[in-house]
């Protein structure tokens, strides 16, 4: 399916009829195993034909097992490679940090230029810790040229035992050096032998009789596990979906950090320039889109431009807002931009009450102002919305009076066509991975290339992590994919590897979704992936669900 197809309409919150559930459970669970084949690198697979993944060292053993989930829906498990005894635990030493975040998936280590790396190596040598400086190269992306990203610093001593590496980290800490133990198989520039486990949910619109959509749970500002969201919607299959706020200092936890539409209800604005995944209820028109959001408070005296919807005012997670935001109006992943003068709209889906603080807030119902508050924070009733404002923008709201005509007007469009239509589902993501059948990683456009913080590119893009991504193949089938990682038995993927795997699976358009500890897939009520967080499955902002 190409990107030029008409926009889809999708129903995101419809329960599957009992008869359909019964029919789905009656499908025999006979598995088929597909042996790996040897193909030239980057050759596009024929629709429906299995193609060995170009992942890790060439010629690795690979198998595929496919089982039915419900009518028109299958799960395929691709296993590739075996454990590599040659891989070692290493100790990577930090240089002066270039940034920090409370998000556990944000790389806290840093790589630097050669001079900084050499200086830190000299300090280590003086303390009795021989180290080596290693060049880190980045491959070309659609909008980033190939080249040297920077230099990392690792101790010369390597070990097959994590405990030994952790002991070295403790010795370094006692000597005043920050470091971490790291399994070299997680380096995206290593042709490792595996293993990898790729879980693929495939939805064939020709035979699919269920519903495809997404859910955020009871409200936006609380997080739930993917397995809980699957249970909440009685889904037969589910994967984690878009990026969201995790750190309370960055906004309301669980709030989508990008565009979000559920059952046609537009509940979160875009990160400007970033792609999103659009779904329809029958899985007939899955598309990767580049949405544009606009919003205004319209009243008798004029209009007030909105900066967002259903997020903590003044905090713009992943940036991509407007020119008044600091430090940038461009997308910047895992960074929270700020703005002291904003206007943000709220619906009841946000949570129990709107955010509190100084400023102004007006409450609207049926096209009229029903309350004007000189500070922020209120409980919204059924059918009510509100608009908050801070800084100079608050004065425009303070002039409104109870009884005035006023309403919120907003739209989410792609090439001028509305995406916030009845039934539509839109979840945020990035970067784009595949476009029109070719590798197309939009790393810079989507804020995953940070020239002032190469550590981010290094850890988030180039090294292997758990990944979740989705797309559509040439036959129009929707594909939802998870790959476990950051474990000895599950290496994960770099972003370039994720793009190649999406292409090898037959996708002609694909987008990366939230990953890391968020990566999860649930099939028939069972978590079939292995979360990388030490605490187990992570609560997330939303999930794509198949009913």
SVG drawing of the C-alpha trace seen along z (x, -y; Angstrom):
<svg xmlns="http://www.w3.org/2000/svg" viewBox="-25 -42 75 70">
<polyline fill="none" stroke="black" stroke-width="0.4" points="0.0,0.0 1.4,-3.4 1.4,-6.6 -0.9,-8.2 -4.0,-6.2 -7.0,-8.0 -6.9,-8.7 -8.5,-6.0 -11.3,-6.0 -10.9,-3.9 -13.0,-2.9 -10.8,-2.7 -13.1,-1.5 -15.5,1.1 -15.7,4.5 -15.5,7.6 -18.8,9.4 -19.0,12.7 -19.6,14.7 -16.5,13.3 -14.4,14.1 -15.8,17.6 -15.0,18.0 -11.5,16.7 -10.8,19.1 -12.0,22.0 -9.2,21.5 -6.7,24.4 -3.3,23.2 -1.3,25.1 2.2,23.6 4.2,23.4 8.0,23.2 9.6,21.3 13.3,22.0 15.7,19.1 16.8,18.4 19.9,16.8 19.2,13.6 21.3,10.7 21.4,7.8 18.6,5.2 16.6,7.3 12.9,6.5 10.9,9.6 8.0,10.7 4.7,10.1 3.9,13.0 7.3,14.7 9.6,15.1 13.0,13.5 15.9,14.0 16.7,10.9 19.8,9.0 20.7,8.9 24.0,9.6 26.6,11.8 25.6,13.3 24.3,16.9 22.9,17.2 20.3,19.8 16.8,18.4 13.3,19.9 9.7,18.6 6.7,20.0 3.2,18.6 0.0,19.2 -3.5,17.7 -4.7,15.2 -8.2,14.5 -9.7,14.4 -7.4,12.4 -4.7,12.0 -1.6,14.1 1.5,13.9 4.8,14.9 7.9,15.4 11.2,15.0 14.2,16.4 17.6,15.6 21.1,16.5 22.5,18.1 24.4,16.9 28.0,15.8 30.6,16.9 33.1,14.4 31.1,11.4 32.4,9.8 31.4,7.5 33.2,4.2 33.5,1.1 32.7,-2.1 33.9,-5.3 32.0,-8.5 33.4,-11.8 31.9,-15.1 28.1,-14.6 26.4,-16.7 22.9,-16.3 20.7,-14.4 17.2,-13.0 15.1,-11.0 13.9,-8.9 15.6,-5.4 15.8,-5.0 17.8,-8.3 21.5,-7.5 23.3,-9.0 26.8,-8.1 28.6,-10.4 30.9,-10.3 33.1,-13.2 35.6,-14.6 39.0,-13.0 40.8,-15.6 38.3,-15.0 38.6,-11.3 42.4,-11.4 42.4,-13.6 40.2,-11.3 42.3,-8.3 45.4,-10.0 43.6,-10.6 42.6,-6.9 46.1,-5.8 47.4,-7.9 45.0,-6.2 46.0,-2.7 43.2,-2.0 44.5,-1.4 41.8,-2.4 41.4,-2.6 39.8,-5.3 37.4,-3.9 36.0,-5.8 32.2,-5.7 30.9,-6.0 27.3,-6.7 25.8,-5.3 24.0,-7.5 20.3,-8.2 17.8,-10.0 18.8,-13.4 22.1,-12.7 25.4,-11.9 27.7,-9.1 30.6,-10.1 32.4,-10.1 29.9,-10.7 32.6,-10.9 34.9,-8.8 34.1,-6.4 36.4,-5.3 36.5,-1.7 38.9,0.1 41.3,2.5 40.3,5.3 37.3,7.3 35.5,10.2 32.9,12.8 31.5,12.2 29.2,9.3 30.1,9.5 33.7,8.9 32.8,5.9 30.6,4.5 33.6,4.9 35.7,2.7 32.9,0.1 32.9,0.0 36.7,-0.5 36.4,-3.3 33.7,-5.0 36.0,-4.8 38.7,-6.5 36.3,-9.3 35.3,-8.0 31.7,-7.4 31.3,-4.3 29.0,-1.4 29.3,2.3 28.1,3.0 27.6,6.1 29.4,5.7 26.6,7.5 24.4,4.5 26.8,2.4 25.0,1.7 28.3,1.7 29.1,5.3 28.2,8.2 27.0,10.3 25.6,13.8 22.5,13.2 20.2,14.2 17.2,12.1 13.4,12.7 11.1,10.8 7.4,10.9 5.1,9.9 1.3,9.4 0.0,9.3 -3.5,8.1 -4.9,9.0 -7.8,6.7 -9.1,9.2 -10.2,11.6 -10.0,9.5 -13.4,9.1 -12.3,7.5 -11.5,3.9 -8.1,2.2 -7.5,-0.9 -5.7,-2.2 -6.4,-3.0 -4.9,-5.2 -6.9,-3.5 -9.2,-5.4 -7.5,-8.7 -4.4,-10.3 -2.5,-11.3 -2.1,-7.8 0.0,-5.0 -1.0,-1.4 0.9,1.7 0.3,2.9 -1.2,6.1 -3.6,4.0 -4.6,1.9 -5.2,5.2 -7.4,6.4 -9.2,3.1 -10.3,3.4 -10.6,7.2 -8.0,7.2 -6.8,10.4 -3.4,8.7 -1.8,5.5 1.6,3.7 2.8,0.5 2.4,-2.5 3.5,-6.2 6.0,-8.2 4.7,-9.6 5.7,-11.6 7.5,-9.5 9.1,-12.2 6.7,-14.2 9.0,-17.3 8.3,-17.0 4.5,-17.0 1.7,-14.6 2.8,-11.0 1.2,-9.0 0.4,-12.1 1.2,-11.3 4.3,-13.2 3.0,-13.8 -0.2,-13.4 -2.9,-11.2 -6.4,-10.5 -8.6,-7.8 -11.9,-6.8 -11.8,-10.1 -11.3,-12.1 -8.3,-14.4 -6.6,-14.5 -3.0,-15.5 -1.2,-17.8 1.7,-17.0 5.5,-17.3 5.8,-19.5 7.3,-17.7 7.2,-14.3 5.4,-11.3 2.6,-9.3 0.8,-6.1 -2.8,-6.3 -5.1,-3.3 -8.7,-2.5 -11.0,0.0 -10.9,2.6 -7.1,2.3 -7.7,1.4 -5.8,-1.9 -2.8,-1.9 -0.6,-4.8 2.5,-6.7 1.4,-10.3 3.0,-13.7 0.2,-15.4 -0.3,-19.1 -2.2,-20.3 -4.0,-23.7 -6.1,-24.9 -7.9,-28.1 -10.1,-29.4 -12.8,-31.3 -14.9,-33.9 -16.9,-37.0 -14.0,-39.3 -11.5,-37.3 -9.3,-34.3 -6.6,-32.9 -4.1,-30.5 -3.7,-27.3 -0.2,-25.8 -1.5,-22.4 -4.2,-20.2 -4.2,-18.0 -0.6,-18.6 0.8,-20.5 1.0,-24.1 4.5,-25.4 6.1,-21.9 6.6,-20.6 7.9,-17.1 10.1,-16.3 9.8,-20.0 8.6,-20.7 6.2,-23.5 6.6,-27.2 9.2,-29.9 8.5,-31.0 9.6,-27.7 13.0,-27.3 15.6,-26.0 14.1,-25.2 11.0,-25.0 12.3,-21.9 11.7,-18.3 14.3,-17.2 13.7,-13.7 13.7,-13.1 14.1,-16.9 11.4,-19.0 11.1,-22.5 9.5,-25.3 7.3,-28.4 6.1,-30.8 3.2,-32.2 1.0,-29.6 -2.7,-28.6 -3.6,-24.9 -7.0,-23.3 -8.3,-20.4 -10.9,-17.7 -12.3,-15.3 -10.0,-12.6 -7.0,-14.4 -7.6,-13.3 -9.4,-14.0 -8.7,-17.7 -6.8,-20.2 -3.2,-21.2 -3.1,-23.8 -1.0,-27.0 -0.9,-30.7 -2.6,-32.1 -6.2,-32.0 -8.7,-29.3 -12.1,-29.4 -14.5,-26.6 -16.7,-26.0 -19.9,-24.1 -22.2,-24.0 -20.6,-27.0 -20.7,-29.2 -18.3,-30.3 -19.7,-28.9 -16.8,-29.9 -13.8,-32.2 -11.0,-31.5 -8.0,-33.7 -5.9,-30.7 -5.5,-27.3 -6.9,-24.0 -10.5,-22.7 -12.7,-19.6 -14.5,-19.3 -18.0,-18.0 -19.5,-15.9 -19.3,-17.7 -17.1,-20.5 -13.7,-21.7 -11.4,-24.4 -8.6,-26.6 -5.7,-27.6 -3.3,-30.5 -0.1,-31.8 2.0,-34.9 0.7,-37.6 -1.7,-35.1 -3.7,-35.0 -4.9,-38.5 -7.0,-37.5 -8.8,-34.9 -9.4,-37.2 -11.5,-39.5 -14.1,-36.8 -17.3,-36.7 -19.7,-34.0 -22.3,-33.6 -20.0,-34.7 -20.0,-32.6 -16.8,-30.6 -15.5,-27.3 -12.4,-25.4 -11.7,-24.6 -8.9,-22.3 -7.9,-19.9 -5.3,-17.3 -4.6,-17.1 -2.3,-15.3 -1.9,-17.0 -5.0,-19.0 -7.2,-16.0 -8.7,-15.6 -7.4,-12.8 -9.6,-13.5 -12.7,-11.8 -15.1,-9.4 -13.3,-6.1 -9.7,-7.3 -6.7,-6.2 -3.5,-8.1 -0.5,-7.3 2.8,-9.2 6.2,-7.9 9.5,-8.5 11.7,-8.3 10.3,-7.1 12.0,-3.8 10.8,-2.8 9.1,-4.9 7.8,-3.5 9.7,-0.3 13.1,-1.9 15.1,-2.6 14.2,-6.1 15.3,-7.0 14.3,-10.6 16.7,-10.9 17.4,-14.6 13.9,-15.8 12.4,-13.9 14.9,-15.1 16.9,-11.9 20.0,-13.6 21.4,-16.0 24.7,-17.6 25.3,-19.1 24.8,-15.8 26.3,-12.9 25.7,-10.6 22.0,-10.6 22.6,-9.5 25.1,-6.9 22.8,-5.3 19.3,-5.8 20.0,-5.4 23.2,-3.4 23.2,-0.9 20.8,2.0 17.7,1.5 14.3,3.1 12.2,1.8 8.6,1.5 7.6,0.5 4.7,0.8 3.8,0.4 2.1,1.8 3.3,4.2 2.7,4.1 -0.4,6.3 -2.0,3.8 -1.5,5.9 -0.8,4.0 2.3,5.3 2.9,4.6 6.4,5.7 8.3,5.9 12.0,7.0 13.3,7.7 16.6,6.3 19.1,5.3 19.4,8.9 22.0,11.5 19.5,13.7 17.9,10.8 20.2,8.3 17.7,5.8 18.1,3.5 19.7,0.2 17.5,-2.2 19.3,-1.3 18.8,2.4 15.1,1.8 14.6,0.1 16.3,3.0 14.2,5.6 11.0,3.7 12.0,3.8 13.0,7.4 9.6,8.3 8.1,6.7 6.9,3.3 6.7,0.6 6.0,-2.1 7.1,-1.8 7.6,-4.0 9.4,-3.5 7.2,-3.6 8.2,-3.9 10.7,-1.2 13.3,-0.4 11.6,0.7 8.2,-0.2 8.4,2.6 5.7,5.2 3.4,7.4 0.3,9.2 -1.5,12.1 -4.7,13.6 -4.1,12.1 -0.4,13.3 2.7,11.1 4.8,12.8 7.8,10.5 10.4,10.1 10.6,6.6 14.1,5.1 13.3,3.1 14.4,4.8 11.0,4.1 9.3,6.0 6.6,4.7 6.5,0.9 3.4,-1.1 3.0,-3.1 0.9,-5.9 -1.2,-4.0 -1.3,-0.8 -2.4,0.4 -5.1,3.0 -6.7,5.7 -10.1,6.8"/>
</svg>
